[in-house]
Structures are given as structure tokens and as C-alpha cells.
Amino acid sequence: MNEDNRFERAIYTADSKFNLQLREEQFKIQKKQMKISEVTVHKEILTEEKTITVPIIREELVIQKKPLDPEFQGKISNCIDTIRIPISEERIDISKHKTFLEDVKIYKHQFHETKSIEMKLKKEKLHLKTTGNPRVIYKQSKNPS
């Protein structure tokens, strides 16, 4: 039998004493770390098409014809029939290398905030229900024992 039932069902004589404890709810705050989300960080390679202009040097063969003077026509007998002239040009050689673009720091930062939590707490209060006209005296004890 709990205390409340004992109080309700007992019959007391004039010299009976009974202690009834009034209780109230109090809250106890506990905090625990919970995973609420997750962030995945990765690098993505983007391909960008670029067009650049590079000046190059090329050689070309220029053939210029000039009529000969009639007095030299008979004197040219030992002419070379074939002449080889090297022609060159600059070729573009492209190589790629990686350079650092930026340094990215990723970290978690904790900050403090205050949250208001509302809750209802129950408290027991003493109520008397009397029959007849009993004399009731309330005494406040200074020492809660």
C-alpha cells in the first residue's frame, strides 16, 4: 500500500499522528551530442575549353622571276638545275602542369546559443475535505524534518 492509500483508508484516534509528504516535479537537464546531419566535401574536376593565340614564325619560299639581259643569255652554261632550300616554321608544343589555385580550410566551429524550453511541472498541494465543523490549526515548521 502506498502512502496516499494509507492516508485515505486509515481511521485515526485523537492522539494519532500522520506525516504526509507533498511532492513536486523538478526538471533535470541533461545534454547529449547527437548527429543531426552530415556534410560530404569532395573535389570536382571541371573541364573548360580555352582558346589562346600564339604567334609563330614560318618561312615561305619566294620565287621571283626577272627577265635576263639578252647579252648574258649565251654565257650561262654551267647552271645548277636543282636547288634545295630548307624551309622551317615554329611548331607549338603544349604541355600542362598543375598549379595551386587556392587553399581551402574546412573545420567545424562551435558557438553557444540559449534555447528556451517550456514544460509543465506538477506540484502537490494539501487540500482538506472536512465533514462537520472541525477545528484546524496550521503550523509552519521552521526546520523541514
C-alpha positions in Angstrom: 0.0 0.0 0.0 1.4 3.4 -0.8 1.3 6.4 1.4 -1.6 8.1 -0.3 -3.8 5.0 0.1 -2.8 4.6 3.8 -3.8 8.2 4.4 -7.2 7.8 2.7 -8.2 4.5 4.4 -6.8 4.8 7.9 -9.0 5.6 10.9 -7.2 7.8 13.4 -7.8 8.4 17.0 -7.4 11.7 18.8 -3.7 11.1 19.5 -2.8 9.7 16.1 -0.1 11.5 14.1 0.5 11.2 10.4 3.1 12.6 8.1 2.1 13.4 4.5 4.8 14.4 2.2 3.9 16.8 -0.5 5.9 16.4 -3.7 6.6 18.5 -6.8 8.2 17.7 -10.1 11.6 19.3 -10.8 13.4 19.0 -14.1 16.9 17.7 -14.6 18.7 18.9 -17.6 21.0 16.5 -19.5 22.6 17.3 -22.8 24.0 14.8 -25.2 25.7 15.2 -28.5 23.7 13.9 -31.4 24.5 13.7 -35.1 21.9 15.8 -36.8 23.4 16.0 -40.3 26.4 15.2 -42.4 28.3 17.1 -44.9 30.3 15.5 -47.6 33.1 17.5 -49.2 34.8 16.5 -52.4 36.7 18.0 -55.3 35.1 18.1 -58.7 37.2 18.4 -61.9 35.7 20.8 -64.3 36.8 20.9 -67.9 37.0 24.3 -69.5 37.7 24.9 -73.2 40.2 27.7 -73.7 41.4 29.2 -77.0 44.7 31.0 -76.9 46.6 32.9 -79.6 50.2 32.1 -80.1 52.3 33.9 -82.6 54.6 31.7 -84.6 57.2 32.3 -87.3 57.0 30.4 -90.6 59.3 30.6 -93.6 58.0 30.6 -97.1 59.8 30.3 -100.4 59.5 33.3 -102.7 60.3 32.8 -106.3 60.8 35.9 -108.2 61.4 35.8 -112.0 63.2 38.5 -113.7 64.0 38.6 -117.4 67.6 38.4 -118.3 69.5 40.8 -120.3 69.9 39.5 -123.8 73.8 39.9 -123.7 74.0 37.3 -120.8 71.9 34.6 -122.4 74.7 32.8 -124.2 77.2 33.0 -121.3 75.2 30.9 -118.8 76.1 27.3 -119.4 77.0 25.8 -116.1 73.7 26.5 -114.4 72.6 24.3 -111.5 69.3 22.6 -112.3 68.2 21.8 -108.8 68.4 23.9 -105.6 67.2 22.6 -102.3 66.3 25.3 -99.8 65.3 24.3 -96.3 62.0 25.9 -95.1 61.2 26.0 -91.4 58.5 27.0 -89.1 57.8 27.2 -85.4 55.7 24.3 -84.1 53.7 24.7 -80.9 54.4 22.2 -78.2 51.8 22.3 -75.4 52.3 20.8 -72.0 50.1 21.1 -69.0 51.1 21.3 -65.4 49.1 21.8 -62.2 49.3 24.9 -60.1 47.7 25.7 -56.8 44.6 27.7 -57.2 43.6 28.2 -53.6 43.9 26.6 -50.2 40.6 25.7 -48.7 40.3 25.1 -44.9 37.4 23.1 -43.7 36.6 22.9 -40.0 33.8 22.9 -37.5 33.0 25.8 -35.4 31.1 25.6 -32.1 29.0 28.5 -30.9 26.9 28.9 -27.9 23.2 29.7 -28.0 20.4 29.7 -25.5 17.2 27.7 -26.0 14.1 28.3 -24.1 12.2 25.1 -23.2 8.8 25.3 -21.7 7.4 22.4 -19.6 4.7 21.8 -17.1 5.7 20.7 -13.7 3.3 19.2 -11.3 3.2 20.2 -7.6 1.2 18.6 -4.8 -0.8 20.9 -2.6 -2.6 20.0 0.5 -6.4 20.2 0.5 -8.7 19.4 3.3 -12.2 18.0 3.0 -14.0 18.1 6.2 -17.3 16.9 7.5 -18.8 18.6 10.4 -17.0 21.6 11.9 -13.5 20.5 13.0 -11.0 23.0 14.4 -7.9 23.0 12.1 -4.7 24.7 13.1 -2.0 25.3 10.5 1.6 25.5 11.9 4.6 26.3 9.7 7.7 24.4 10.8 11.0 26.3 10.6 13.1 23.2 10.2 12.0 20.9 7.4 12.5 17.5 9.0 
